[in-house]
Amino acid sequence: MKRIKFIKLWLLTVLIFSVSLNANAVTRISAHSGNWNDAGTWNPTGIPACGDSVVILAVHTINISNQQNYETCATPFRLIVYGRLLFFNGSKLSLSCGSYVIVYPGGVIDHDQGFSSSNLINICNIVEWNSNSTLNGLACLPGTHPICSQVLAAELIDFSVQQTGMNKVSLKWETASESFTDYFSIQRSVDGFDWMEISQQDAAGFSSALLEYEAFDDNPAEGISYYRLCIHDQDGKINFSDVKMININLQSGNEIVIAPNPANESFSAIIKSYTEEYIRFELYDLSGRLLMTEEFNGNSGSYFISGINEKASGITMLKVFDKENNLRAASLLVIE
């Protein structure tokens, strides 16, 4: 129920914004199902005119059975569809430049049988829709109108970050609707300023249903990290979620001692209680970038690693993996 109320409030907010663009325009709301050019179909009574904002409510079907021409109007026309707009007999709705049409989830622009593509919506002398296809919400015409960039984004209702398993971070998010979304990406930062992409996931593209997503950071940084979700639309626009902070506690089943630490050109890594016959050391900076890898045949003992000053400086993370790529130990290493 809370989500339904949220969506209704969001739709109402966009509608109020749309209407406020022209304070002198009349807002005509469908009073019942009926014909577009019947004055009694609308409240207040009257056939839609230049500059009007027209709203078709969810329970109503409005029929257009002849030509409706507003292309010479000096002020834009706004059409908001929550219900159904139905074209007959090859009819056309022609709107002036600057006009737009928004079809919200549950709304539809459709046509009767026959007449193929002859039913159409024309905005600024460009055909934005024809009856070769049904236009279901969420949709916005023309896609280049500034208001469409506000309407046609994924409606993000949740984004959460949680450490899960031994050394993994789970990132979950939900969208209430999507339209023209291309993909999602996850970015991580260790300081809240410099961000790096760690994961991508395809978006649904078009949806009016609640969708759940999950991605993982399989190589998190030790300590405090920041995560954000990037929503990429098909037109190249990017929107960001709120930033989430988490304190990562890397766990391991083996003890590792680094000496010296801080180190300069080389160091020794002493691994204890390790019974495997293969060991791999990986050195990362705090952004999660892999700096170097060293592999050895052996188990518990001391391993000498050199050339680190050529790879990085400052605080780094040394991780120990077995042959099955399981993380067995981890420790901070300061390179001077």
N, C-alpha and C positions, 0 to 999 in steps of 0.2 A: 504493500500500500504506500509506503514512503517513497518508493521509486516511481510509482505512478504519479503521485503528487508532484515529485520533482520534475518529471517530464512535462506535465501540464504547465507548471510554473515557467519552465524554460520556453515552451511554445508561446505562452502568453507574453513573455518578455520580448521575444523576437517580433511578435505581432505588434506590440505597442511601439517598438522601435521603428518598424516599417511604416506604421501609420503616421508617426510623428515627423517623418521626412517632409510632409507637406501639410502644414497646419490648416490650410483652407480646403483640403480634400474631404469629400464625404465618404464615410465608411459604411458600406452596404453589406449587411450580413444576411445570409439566406434565412427566410422565415419558414420555408418549407420546400419540399421538392417542387420543381416547376421549370418553366422556360426562362432563359436568360433575358429575353426582351419583353417579359411580362412584368410590369411595374409592381404587381402584387406579390411577386416572388421574393421581394427584398424588404428589409427593414433598415432604415426608413424606406417608405414606398418610393419607387422610382427606378427607371432603367439606368444601369451603370453608365456614367459619363466620363469625360476626360478628367484625369487626375484622381479619380476615385480609387479607394482601396476596397476590394471586393473579397469577402470571406465566405467560402462554402463550408458549412458545418458538417461534422462527421456523419450525421444521420440523413443528409439531404443529397439528392441527385439533381443537378442542374443541366438542362438540355440546351444545346446550341444547334438550331436547325436552319439558320440562314447566316449570311455574312455579317460579322460584327467588326466594324472598322474604326479603330482609334489611332491609326498610324499618323494622322496629321495633328494630333493633340500637342499642345505646347508643353503640357506637364505630363510626367510619367504616370503610368497606370500600374497598380499593384494588385495581383491576384493571389490569394492564399487559399489552398485547397486542403481541407481535412476530410471532405466527403468525396463525391464523384462528379466530374465534369464530363458530360457525354456529348459527342459530336454526331450529327446526322447529315445525310444528303450532301456530303462533300463540303461542309461548312468550314469557314475560316475565321479565326480570331486574330486580327491584325492590331498590334500594339505599337505605340510610338517609342522612339529611342529613349533609353533610360528606364523603361518599364521592366518588370520582372514577374515571374511566376514561381511560387514555392508550393510544392506538394509534400505534405508532412506524412509520416508513417501512418498507414491506414487509408490515406487518400489515393486517388487514381484519376488519371485523364485517359479516357477510352473513346471508342467510336462504335457505331452500329455496324452490322454486317454489310460488307460491300464497300465500294468507293475507294478501296485500296488506300493510297497515300494522299487522296484529294482532301481529306480533313487535315487541317494543319493549324499550328500557332506560329505566327510570323511576328518577330520583334525587330524593329529598326530595319525592315526590308530583308531580314534573314530568317529562313525557315528554321525554327528551333525544335519543332516536333511535328511529325506527321503520323497518320494512322496506320503506318506499317507496323507499329508496335504500341503496346500499352505503356504508359508512363506511371510507374508506381512510386510512392513516397518511400524514402526521402529523396527529393529531387529539386533542382533549382534551374530556372531558365532566365536569361542565358548564363552559361557557366562562368562567363567573364565578368558578370556583374559583381561589384564589391560585396553585396550582401550575401552572395552565394558562398564566398570564402568563409563567412561566419556560420552559415547554415550547414554546409556540406563538409563538416569535419566529424571525426569520430567523437561521440559523446562519451567521454571517459568518466566512469562513476566510481572506480576504485583502482588503486595501485599500491601494492604492498611488497615489502622486502623482508626476507627471513632467512637466517642461516639454517640449513637442513643437512642431515647426514653428518659425516665427519668434517669435511672441508668443502662445502658447497653452499651457494646462496641461491635461494629460490625467489623469483620475481613473478608476481601474479598481477594481472589487471583484467578489468571488465569494461566492456563498452555496451551502452544501451542502444546505440544505433551507429551505423557507419554508412557513408556514401562517398565514393571517389577516394577512399583511403587506399594507399598503395602498400605500405608495409610499416612495421614498427621496428625501432632499434632501441637497444639498451646502452646507456652510457654510464661510465663509472669515473669517479674522481676521488683522489685521496686528500685533496685540499679544498674542494668546493669551487675551484676556479678553472683548472685545466681538466678537460674531459676527454675520454677516449671511448670509442665504440667497442663493445665486447660481444654483441649479439644482434642478429636480425631475425625477424619473423614476419611472414606474409600476413597481410590483413585480409579480411573477408571481402573488402571492396564495397559491397552494398549489403546492408542488413538493417532490419528494424527490430530484430530480436536481441535479447541479452546474450552476449558472447563472452566466454572466458578464455584467457590466454595464460601461458606460463613459459618462462625461459629460465635458464640456469647460468650462473657464473661458476664455472668449474675450476677457476683459478683465482680465487679472491685474494685480496691483499690483507696482510695482518693489520689489526687495529681498526681505526675509524675509516669507513669508506662512505661515499655518497653515490646514490644511484638516481637516474631520472629516465623516464620513458619519452621517446621522441615519436611523434605521430606524423608520418610522411604521406601527404596527399598526392594524387596523381598529377596535379598541376605543379608539383615541386615545393609547395608550401609545407613548412614544418611547424608543429605545435609541440610544446613541452609540458610534461606533467609537473606536479610539485616534486621537489627534491626530497628523497628519503635517506636518512642516515642510519648506519648500522655499525656496531663494534664487532669486528670479526675476531673470533678466538680460534686460531688454527690448532687442531688437536692432532696428536700423533702417538703411536704406540712405542716409539723408540726414542732414546735420549741421544742428542747430538751436542757436542762441545766444539766450538770453533776457537782456534788459537793461532796467532793473536787476533784479537777483536777489540778495537779496530785493526784492520790489516791494510797493507800497502800493495805490494806486488803479488804476494802469495799468502796462503794460510794452510793449516791442517784441520781437517774435519774428522773428529773422533766420534764414531757411531758405536753405540752400545746395545746389547741384547738383540742383535740382528743375525738371523740364521740363514738368510738366503745366500745364494752363490753369485748374485748379480746385484749391483748397486749403481744408481744413476743420480748425479747431483745436477740440479738446475738452479741457476741464479737469475732472479727477477728484480727489476726495479719496482718501486711502490705503485706504479701505474699498471703493473701486471705484465709488462713487456719482458720477454725472455731475452736474457743477455748472453748466457753461455751454458753449455752442457758438457759434463764430463762423465764417462762411463768406466766402470771397473768390474773385474771379476773378483769377488770376495765377499766376506760377511763382516762381522764386527771387527773394528780396528781403526787405524789412522790412515787417512787418505790425503795426499798432498795435491793442492790445486794452485796453479800459478797463472800469471797473466791477467789477473782480475783488474788491475789499474788501467788496462787498455780497453776494458769493456764499460766501466762505469765508475762513479764516485758518489759518496754519500751513503744513505741508508738503503740497503738492499735486503732481499729475502732469499735465503738458501733453503731449497727443498730437496728431500731425499725420496726417491721412488724405487720400487722393486720392479721385477721384470714384467709384472702384470699391470704396471702403471699405477699401483696403489701408493698413495702418499704415506711414507713411514715416519718421517720426521721433518721438522722445519725450525729455522732459527733466523733471527735478524743478524745481518753482517754489515758493519760499517766499513766502507772503503775510503781510505784517506788519499 
